[in-house]
Amino acid sequence: MTRSALPNLLHMQSLSVVRKYELDIALKYFPEATSSQPSRLLELGAGTGQQAKYLTDRGYQVLAIDLPSSSYKEARVFPVVDYDGKNIPAPEGEFDVVFSSNVLEHVKSIDTVLAETYRILKPTGCAIHIIPSPTCRIWSIPAHYVWLARRIIARLAATFSQRKTTVPRTPQSGKEWAGTILPLRHGERGNTLTEIYYFSQTYWSGKLEAHGFKVERIIGNGIFYTMANAVGTHLPLKHRETLSGILGSSCLIYIATKN
């Protein structure tokens, strides 16, 4: 493994721990899966397939789908089926559960996809979606500048160090600096500030209800992090739990049924 690949690997390992923590909370609201009563589950935007594998190990029959352009395609640990971002490759009423984790905010054709998830769910099925909260969007703005400062300091330290070390990349042109000084939006709607609304319960409850779902419950994921990854992998899960109690949960978990 090269030194330049190491930070990415550490980030992936840290992200894996966070996603497992969130999924364990969400699992309390999944229908039970047993050998005598298997549950069919669709994971939307499966990424590496880590969560699909975790769910399969717990008895669910999982179809995991994602875009062929997914940045996680080369790191998959589970068979993930490519789809076009609109049409879910499954018949009507096929699944007991539709699940997504930090995905819906990135879906361009959100109305089409939500209509598709309604179509492929059984009448008694449920949809469980983990979506970033306004808390995450708000705190990611100052965290962006912490990340940028750490990046610049690391570059300066590497430049003036007498030892050979990896130099982290920083913006190389005026245009790149312009795109870095101001934090960009995270998802597909609005801008950095209006995403506070697009990550809200008001927005997502309205979207789900507009497509025939009844939102039964909304809970926090119980941990705090930002989209800027300002402290990297250095903050233990226990500390993130504590910060969640002070600053708020970084994601909300929506549990919805067919209305």
C-alpha positions in Angstrom: 0.0 0.0 0.0 1.3 3.5 -0.9 1.5 6.3 1.7 -0.8 8.4 -0.4 -3.5 5.6 -0.2 -3.3 5.4 3.6 -5.4 8.5 4.5 -8.2 7.3 2.2 -8.1 3.9 3.8 -8.3 5.4 7.3 -11.3 7.6 6.2 -13.1 4.5 4.8 -12.5 2.6 8.0 -13.8 5.5 10.1 -16.8 5.9 7.9 -17.5 2.1 8.2 -17.7 2.4 12.0 -20.1 5.4 11.8 -22.3 3.7 9.2 -22.5 0.5 11.3 -23.5 2.5 14.4 -26.3 4.3 12.5 -27.5 1.0 11.0 -27.6 -0.7 14.4 -30.0 2.1 15.6 -32.1 1.8 12.5 -32.3 -2.0 12.7 -34.6 -1.7 15.7 -37.3 -0.6 13.3 -36.8 -3.2 10.6 -39.2 -6.1 10.3 -37.8 -9.2 11.8 -35.9 -11.5 9.5 -35.8 -15.2 10.3 -35.1 -18.4 8.5 -38.8 -19.3 8.5 -39.8 -15.7 7.6 -37.1 -14.1 5.4 -37.5 -10.4 4.6 -36.7 -9.0 1.1 -34.8 -5.7 1.4 -33.7 -3.2 -1.2 -30.7 -1.0 -0.4 -30.7 2.2 -2.5 -27.3 3.7 -3.2 -25.4 0.8 -1.6 -21.8 2.2 -2.1 -19.3 -0.4 -1.2 -22.0 -2.8 -0.2 -20.8 -2.9 3.4 -24.3 -2.3 4.9 -25.9 -4.7 2.4 -23.4 -7.4 3.6 -24.1 -6.6 7.3 -27.9 -6.9 6.6 -27.4 -10.2 4.7 -25.5 -11.6 7.7 -28.6 -10.8 9.8 -30.9 -12.8 7.6 -32.2 -10.3 5.1 -32.4 -11.1 1.4 -30.8 -8.0 0.0 -30.8 -6.5 -3.4 -28.2 -3.6 -3.4 -28.2 -1.1 -6.2 -26.2 2.0 -7.1 -25.1 4.1 -10.0 -22.3 2.7 -12.3 -20.5 6.0 -11.7 -20.3 5.4 -7.9 -16.9 6.5 -6.5 -17.1 3.3 -4.3 -17.3 0.9 -7.2 -13.8 -0.3 -7.0 -14.1 -0.9 -3.2 -17.2 -3.1 -3.2 -17.4 -5.9 -0.7 -20.9 -7.1 -1.8 -22.6 -7.7 -5.2 -24.1 -4.3 -6.1 -26.3 -4.0 -9.2 -25.9 -0.9 -11.3 -29.0 1.0 -12.2 -29.8 4.2 -14.1 -30.7 6.4 -11.0 -34.4 6.4 -11.8 -35.9 2.9 -12.6 -35.4 0.3 -9.8 -34.9 -3.1 -11.4 -37.5 -5.0 -9.5 -41.2 -5.9 -9.9 -44.1 -4.2 -8.1 -44.6 -5.2 -4.4 -41.3 -7.2 -4.3 -39.8 -5.9 -1.0 -40.6 -5.8 2.7 -38.0 -3.0 3.3 -36.5 -0.2 1.3 -33.4 1.2 3.0 -31.0 4.0 2.2 -28.1 5.6 4.2 -27.0 9.2 3.4 -28.2 8.8 -0.1 -31.5 10.6 -0.8 -29.9 14.0 -0.6 -27.7 13.0 -3.6 -30.5 11.7 -5.8 -31.2 14.0 -8.7 -34.5 12.5 -9.7 -35.8 12.3 -6.2 -39.5 12.3 -7.1 -39.1 9.5 -9.6 -37.0 7.4 -7.2 -39.4 7.9 -4.3 -42.3 6.8 -6.6 -40.3 3.8 -7.6 -39.6 2.8 -3.9 -43.4 3.0 -3.3 -44.0 0.8 -6.3 -41.6 -2.0 -5.3 -42.7 -2.1 -1.6 -45.2 -4.6 -0.4 -48.5 -3.1 1.0 -47.2 -3.9 4.5 -43.7 -2.8 3.7 -41.7 0.0 5.3 -39.1 2.5 4.1 -36.2 3.5 6.4 -34.0 6.3 5.3 -31.0 7.8 7.1 -30.6 11.5 5.9 -28.2 14.3 7.1 -29.9 16.7 9.5 -29.9 20.5 9.6 -27.4 20.2 12.5 -24.9 18.4 10.2 -25.3 21.2 7.5 -24.9 24.0 10.0 -21.8 22.6 11.8 -20.2 21.6 8.5 -19.7 25.2 7.6 -17.2 26.1 10.3 -15.8 22.6 10.2 -14.9 23.3 6.5 -12.5 26.0 7.6 -11.0 23.7 10.3 -10.4 21.1 7.6 -8.9 23.8 5.2 -6.6 25.1 7.9 -5.3 21.6 8.8 -4.7 21.0 5.1 -2.7 24.2 4.7 -0.7 23.6 7.9 0.1 20.0 6.8 1.3 21.2 3.4 3.5 23.8 4.9 5.0 21.3 7.4 5.6 18.8 4.6 7.2 21.5 2.4 9.7 22.7 5.1 10.3 19.3 6.6 13.8 17.8 6.1 12.2 14.3 6.0 10.6 12.9 2.9 6.8 13.0 3.5 3.6 13.1 1.5 2.5 16.6 0.7 -1.3 17.0 0.9 -3.0 18.6 -2.0 -4.2 22.2 -1.7 -5.8 24.5 -4.3 -3.4 25.2 -7.1 -5.1 28.1 -8.9 -7.3 31.1 -8.3 -10.3 29.2 -9.6 -9.6 26.2 -7.3 -9.2 28.6 -4.3 -12.5 30.2 -5.1 -14.2 26.8 -5.0 -12.5 26.0 -1.7 -12.8 29.2 0.3 -16.6 28.9 0.4 -17.9 25.4 1.4 -20.0 23.9 -1.4 -23.4 22.3 -1.0 -23.4 18.6 -0.1 -26.4 17.3 -1.9 -28.3 18.0 -5.2 -30.7 20.8 -4.0 -30.2 24.4 -3.0 -26.9 25.9 -1.8 -24.7 25.7 1.3 -27.2 27.7 3.4 -30.6 26.6 1.9 -29.5 23.0 2.5 -30.4 23.6 6.1 -34.0 23.5 4.8 -33.5 20.7 2.3 -32.1 18.5 5.2 -35.0 19.3 7.5 -37.9 17.1 8.7 -40.3 19.5 7.0 -38.8 18.9 3.6 -38.3 15.1 3.8 -41.6 14.4 5.6 -43.3 16.4 2.9 -41.5 14.5 0.1 -42.3 11.1 1.5 -45.9 11.9 2.2 -46.3 13.4 -1.3 -45.4 10.0 -2.7 -47.9 8.0 -0.6 -45.8 7.3 2.5 -46.9 7.9 6.1 -44.0 9.0 8.3 -44.4 6.9 11.4 -41.3 8.1 13.3 -38.2 10.3 13.1 -35.3 9.7 15.4 -31.7 11.0 15.6 -28.8 8.8 14.8 -27.2 9.5 18.2 -23.8 10.7 17.0 -22.2 13.9 15.8 -20.0 14.4 12.8 -19.7 16.9 9.9 -19.5 16.6 6.2 -16.1 18.4 6.2 -14.4 15.6 8.2 -12.6 18.3 10.1 -11.0 16.1 12.7 -10.5 13.1 10.4 -10.4 9.8 12.2 -9.2 11.1 15.6 -12.6 11.5 17.4 -13.7 8.3 19.1 -17.3 7.1 18.8 -18.0 7.7 22.5 -17.1 11.4 22.1 -19.3 11.7 19.1 -22.2 10.3 21.2 -21.5 13.0 23.8 -21.3 15.8 21.2 -24.6 14.6 19.8 -26.3 15.3 23.1 -24.9 18.8 23.1 -24.9 19.8 19.4 -27.6 17.5 17.9 -27.6 14.3 15.8 -25.9 14.6 12.4 -28.5 12.4 10.7 -32.2 11.7 11.1 -33.7 8.3 10.6 -37.1 8.3 8.9 -39.4 5.3 9.4 -42.3 5.3 6.9 -45.0 2.9 5.7 -47.3 2.8 2.8 -50.2 5.1 3.5 
